[in-house]
């Protein structure tokens, strides 16, 4: 085994192979920065170029690309609050506040270093565990996969930000959203609203971007300032500080990298929740985290970034050992196996062990290169935080829209983005935690899927499996302890004397009622489905509705010293419940928020009328002029530059689809003249 | 107007200019080549990048341009939704009908409407069929350790198979075999993908998979074939695969004409296994050029080398042939369509119960012995059967003394203990 590992190092140190690896890394970094684009697009694009390479170079280039998208996705997450890939949503929570405090350099430096350490340690964990991979994985059947998903789901308690009832409700909401689409058991079309768009399922990209990115951008528009406000920016010195932060919290970074690698190996967990699970882990285990996380605590960035780079090494495990791709980009990687006549399975851990090790080293090397390149170039990035809001905002919004459209290349993606943007912003303002929703959304389907499979195959026997029991026990511990603490801290168990007689009614009440109606309507439709299709929706929906009503009663009749009410959550509650624009009166905030929403809708309308590229140009021009009265040179330059960039990248290079616009439907010949129709 | 658009404007003007020159010229030069010159043909794939359909589309796109008059650029765009029904609907209703938009959709799509899906907004016999890259043969396999070795075992012992969700081949084919041929497959469905089903089979959670493309077996798991880790039980398509002449062919297993017609209706989709199509109403000369160039691509050595490199099976079927098969499908008797609908129906008519086989005991006389005692038929009071006799797994005694299976002879009176079709012990007097 050691000789194979050594041989693989020699093989990979060939300059030509290193060059291919480096090319992959550069492309991966570029794809990671742009929200909505990730490893999958790049892999499909690069795959044909690997046909003439040897397997080492081919894997090197593709893995190099796939491994570093999670290094550079930090850049937009920290600077704009826009996660570059779905794996860096948790980075936003602490990374973006740091940028707002003028510490963008520190956040980036810490994130790159944590990415590097996470990526390399994830690969090393894989390297040493290769001999035991197959026997261990053969014990991970459907009941165990179910238990893992439940374990992940129970992280919601830690991520509920001191508002347990709301956290649980949102987790339930997330699960219900995950169940939209054709049900695998009966083929029932659940909550598809008669659209083909919702048939497969709600795509993750626009949901994540809507929940986490739009609220940040909206708040930036409301505050009417640059990202860093008046704060000074710490580009070079800050990056160095960030590197030192990693070594100060060394043990945390190691823990989350192992967590990331291990969870990455479990099919069905998914990149989009690994960062949250690691974040939740840090929140529970780090000293004082409950008070400071979400307000710009560097440890939050480290937890998220260390874990999401480690997962790439982990997700190689099922692919190499069994030919089961853990993610869509791994499915493309399987194509490379085919092309080079390699069979995933025992051969890869025996006869072709050197190829396997070459893959492991590729991941490790790519992480080193990726972090290095980011360090070299991002000295200037941090200064973006100083650019005036009206200049930078329309550019980000445009890229965000096009990025969200990559969810499934459907108009529905844009609608989803805006709807979840409104939901995310409302939740952020009113003190509702968003991470539980994403956790439920990503894991809900997995839980239902493996619940049915386990029951169909084993009856209830599977419940007595020791691995399942152990995972359930861990899940229960992870679930009940934070809940118990939150309840006790809020004094809920003490007495009823805290409850007052005059009910409290405000914006939150409206949101509660909206959710109650939404749940009730959804449940009403669900009752008409066949048993296997409605079982999980009814149980989850019913429980959520029950908790929701309890939470509403609690909110309405409790004295305001209560953490479940928005105002206090802002002071005490950690994470994403803090709102930045103190000093603005609510009416101004509401007016500016409405204006922001109107801009988004105007952009959509323009896209429908004239096609996305012309709409992008017009949107940038209008926004910069109306909101900022910028110089015309700057306006036209930015608008033309961005439009051209999008045209070349999305249309000419990546050949991605554009939203169908009205003229295209009415006059098909028009598409000859306007590329994006 | 952006710079990008200006570019397009001028390009478009140039094309218009060229077209004007061509039209004015004395020779009405090849109108197809004039049309396609400088254009981009988009192949819309109803699946995400990297999947089987997508890989076929991208491989064709790399070589198609040089075979179509005018040498347009071919690009692939992915638009996922409803198992490619979204692309099928768009091709039929929205996408340009001038021959610059092609599509690749799931092989089951052409039957969706006939099988009663209202969301299918197209008549598949009105599409312009360009060709299919492969005639796909699908197989049922069993994990060898289960002891399921042949198709007949599926009728007696049964098999636990995995599915990837209602409507997928992995779910439809077991239902069809159960409903039409009377097998006892137990379907456990909901796995995220075909590879997850195989993984579950390897872990012992499942016993087999029905609805597994033969080309995929060969490319992804030739080691399983080599090491006899799996048994191939039956092949399902319109024609047998030349690789596996000894594996039973589903059409041969039909016991009457009706069953055969239903099977033919359902498995017709295998013939157009990787379908390329265009919207209805594309001008006839362009249709012909597209169909001809499609077949030309499949004979291009560079394309074949590219496909071989990716282990893609290429057994092309021409567009006109697909159109013919589909119009025949539309003429199928209502009764056949209804039975096919029943057989693939969402309502699972099959009793899904746990397949647990009890140990059976019978006494009788041996009526036939084959292969040196490997197979023994017997007839007793009210029972008869055919059992597999294992050299190591079956205890054979004659007159109380231990014996070899080849000593079993026709006419002996014996007591048989068996599970399914496997003999546990045979004690003869």
Interface residues (C-beta under 8 A of the other chain):
Chain A: X40 X41 X43 X44 X47 X48 X51 X138 X139 X140 X141 X142 X182 X183 X184 X185 X186 X187 X196 X197 X199 X200 X267 X268 X318 X322 X323 X324 X325 X328 X329 X331 X332 X334 X335 X338 X339 X343 X344 X345 X346 X347 X408 X409 X410 X448 X449 X450 X452 X453 X456 X457 X459 X613 X614 X617 X640 X643 X644 X647 X648 X655 X656 X657 X660 X665 X668 X671 X672 X673 X674 X675
Chain B: X1 X2 X3 X4 X5 X8 X9 X12 X15 X48 X49 X50 X51 X54 X55 X58 X62 X75 X76 X77 X78 X79 X80 X81 X82 X83 X85 X86 X89 X94 X96 X98 X119 X160 X163 X164 X165 X166 X167 X188 X189 X190 X191 X192 X193 X195 X196 X198 X199 X200 X202 X203 X204 X205 X206 X219 X220 X221 X222 X223 X306 X309 X310 X311 X346 X352 X354
